[in-house]
Amino acid sequence: MKQLSHTGAALAGTIDLGDLTVNRLGFGAMRLCGDYAWGRPRDRQHVNRVLHRAVELGVNFIDTADSYGPEANESLISQALYPYPPGLVIATKGGLVRPNRGSWVPDGRPDHLRRAIEGSLQRLRLDRIDLYQFHAPDPNVPFTESVGTLADLQRLGKIRHIGVSNVTVAQLEVARSITPIVSVQNEYNLRNRTSEEVLAACERLGIAFLPWYPLGGKRGLRAQRIKEVASRRGLTHAALSLAWLLAKSPVMLPIPGTRSIDHLEDNLLAAGLKLDPEDLDDLG
């Protein structure tokens, strides 16, 4: 294994989620399920080792969702880490359903969200979820009804803080008019910056921005500019891409995921990387 400090993630600095403070490099648990976030892993003990290694390396923010599995990823986390170490924040999401392996269908109906919360609480073995994120707006349900349901559940003590995901700036403002929002989770990486305006809004408002798909997939990792800078710095594409995200904005909270302990350790190297102005200029 690479020689890394057990506080590796802490080298990225910290960020606030309401009254919670976490290290600014987290872990996305989706890939611990089967392919396409469907089904359970073949080797549960290996999943346990990955999660324990992440915590050893200072990760104190883990992102999951009830749709990963579906209804499997949250259980994997609790089976591996419960009772949870002090300071560990587990964020989950609701509002997408999986009728089959290849489908992600929005369901923002209040009744569904209420059932989803109860299921997540049970699987994670929690009385209250620290950060619950509305996974995606449902075009068939008024956005205000969905977010309003989460606000109601927060008042009931089932949610500590609320986040939104896959939203526009306008939707973020609507959500904020209903209840305090502490985070936004949208796709963002070196190749895909279509959420630039949302990121800017989060910076202005002091809201954490969680970039999903932070490495941009294989095409993103092979982009010529990333290759050139990674080669010049002697870095992997993944570590460079994550370091760029951390440098891009102080509200950025990357949540890279992996099934590999080697890849996990490589990702955590990004926490201590400082990119030169030349690197940032070349990456654009």
N, C-alpha and C positions, 0 to 999 in steps of 0.2 A: 504494500500500500504506500501511497505517497505520504511523505512526512508533512502532516498538516497539524496545526494547532487545533485543539478541541473547540476553540472559540473562533474557528475559521470564518463562519458566517458573520460574526460580529465585526470583522474588518470592513464590512460594507457600510458600517454605521447603522443607525436606527431610524425608525419612522413610527409615527403615532397613528393608531387606529382608534379614534375617540380617546378614551382614557387608557388604552392599551399601548404598550411600546414593544415593537418586535425588531429583530435584525432585518436589514434591508435586502436580504437574499433568502427566499423561502424555498419550499419544495412543493411541487405540484404532484399529487398522488395518482392522477388518472392512469398513468401507464403501468401502475402496479396490477391493474386488472389484465384480462386477456387482450388480444389484438382488438383495435377499434374500441377500446374501453368496454369490451363485452365479455361477460363471464368472469370466472375466478382464475387466479394464476395457477399454473401447474405446481409450483413449488412455494407453498405458503411460508416455509421456514426462511427461504431466501428473501421474501418480501419483508419478513420480520427483521432480517439483518440489514436490509437497505434502510428501513425506517429508523432503526436504532443507530445506524451509522450517521444518518442525517442529523439526529439529535446530538450525537457525540461531537459533530462538527459545528455545533452552535446554531443549527436551524431551530427556530422557535415559532415558525409560522408554516403550517401545512394547509394546503388548499385541496378540497375534495368536492364531491357533489353526489346527490342521490341518484343521478342518472348514470354515474360511472359503475358499470357492472351489468345492468342497473342494480342498485341496492346491495352492492357488494363492497365497494371501495371503502365506505365509511366503517364497515365491520372489520375490514382488514386493519385499519388504523387502530381501532379500539382493541382488537385482539393482540396487536403487537405492543402497544404503548400504554394501555390502561393498567393501573392508575397513572395518569399523565404526570410528567415531571412539572414542577412549578414553572410558570411563565410560558408554557407551551400554548399557543393559540391555534385552534383548529377552525378553519373557515369552511363552510359548506354552502351549497347552492341548491335551489329548487326552482322549478318552472319549466323544465324540459322532461319529456318522457321518451322511452325507447321501445316502440312497438316491435322493433327488430334490430338486428346488428347494425344495419346501415342507416338507421333513421334517428333523427333528433327532432322531436316535435314540440313546439312551445305549448305549454298549458299553464296559463296564468289565472285560471279560475280560482276564486277565493277558497272554495271547498277543497280543491286539489292542493293548494298551498298549505292549508291547515293540516291536511293529512300528511303532506310531505314533511312539514316541521316535526310532527309527532314521530314519524318514521326515522328521521335523522337523529332526533334526541335519543331514541331507543338504541339505534345502531351504534352511535358514538358514546353511549352510556353517560349522557350529560343531562343536567336539569335545565341548562340554558346554553344556547349556542353563542359563542363570543362574536362571531361575524357571520351573518346569514345574508347571502347574496341572491337577488332575483336573477335567475340564470339568463333569461332573454325575454324581451317584450313579446306578448302574444297578440297577433293582429286581430284576433277574434274576441279579445277581452280588453275593455278600457284600461289603459296603463295605470290610471289613478286607482282603479279598484284593486289591482294586483298589489301595488305598493301600499295602498291603504290597509290591506289585509296584513302585510308584514308589520306595519305600524301598530295595528291592533294587537298582534302577537307579541310585539315588543312591550307594549303596556301591560300585557299579561305576565311578563317576566320570562318568556320563552326565548327571547332574542336579546342580546346585549347591544349589538350594533348592526346596522343595516348597510348593505352595499348593493350596487346594481351592476349588471354586466350586459355587454353588447348593446350599448345605448348611444344615442346622439347627444349633443350638447343640450338640445331642446328637451329631450327626455330626462336628462340629468336635472335640469332646472325644475321640471314638473315634479320629479321625485323629491327634490329638496324643499319644494313648497308644501309637501305632505309630512315629511319627517327628516331628521338629520341623516345625511348620507356620509359615510366615512371612507368609502372606497368605490372605485370603478374598475371593472375587469373587461377589457376589450383586447382584440387582437392587435399586436404591435411588435414589430421587429425591424431589423435592418432593411429588409426588402419591402415590407408592408407598413406604411406609415399613414394609412388612411384615417387613423384616429388622432392625428396631430392636433386638431382643434379640441378634441375631448381632453387630451393630455394638457393642453394649455389651460383649459378651464379648471382642471384639477390643480394645476400649479397655482392659479389665481385664488382658488378657494381653499387650498391647503388640504386637499383630499388625496389619499393614496391611489396610485394608478398601478394596477396589476396587469402586466402585458401577458396575455395568453399566447401560446405558440411563440415563445420568445426567441427561439433559434431560427424560426422560419422554415423548418423542414430541410430536407436534403438539398433542394434547389437553393434555399437561402444560404446553407452552409457552404455551397460551392460557388457562390457569387465571386466574380473575379477580384473585386476590390477587397473582399474579406480574405481571400486566399493570399493576396499580396501582402496585406498588413500582418496577417497571422504568421506568414513565413518570415517577414522582417523581424517580428518580435519574438519568434520562437514559441508561439502559442498555438493551441488548438483553436479551430474555428468556434467551438462552443464557448470556450473561456473568453475569447475576444468579443463575441457577440454579446455575452452577458455583461462584460466590463463596459461595453459601449452603452448598453441600456442604463447601467448604474450611473455612468457619466452624463447621460442625456438629460436627466432631470432628478432633482432631489426628492420628488414624490414617487419615483419609480420603485416598485417592489416586485422584481422578477421572481417567478415561481417555476423554474425549470424542473421537468420531471424525467425520470429514468428508472429502468429496472436494474441498471448496472451500478455496482459500488464504485468501479473505476470511473465511470462517467460522472457519478455523483461527486466524487472527489475532484475531478477535473473541473466540474461546474463551480464548486466552492472556491477554487483558486481565483475565480474572477473577483471575489470579495476584496482581495488585497491588491488587485491590479490597478495601476494608474496609467491611463493612456496619455501619450504625448499629444500636443496640439497638431503635430503632423499626422498622427494616426487618425485623429478626429476629423481633420480636413479631408483625408483620403477616403474615409468611410462616409463622408457627406452628412 
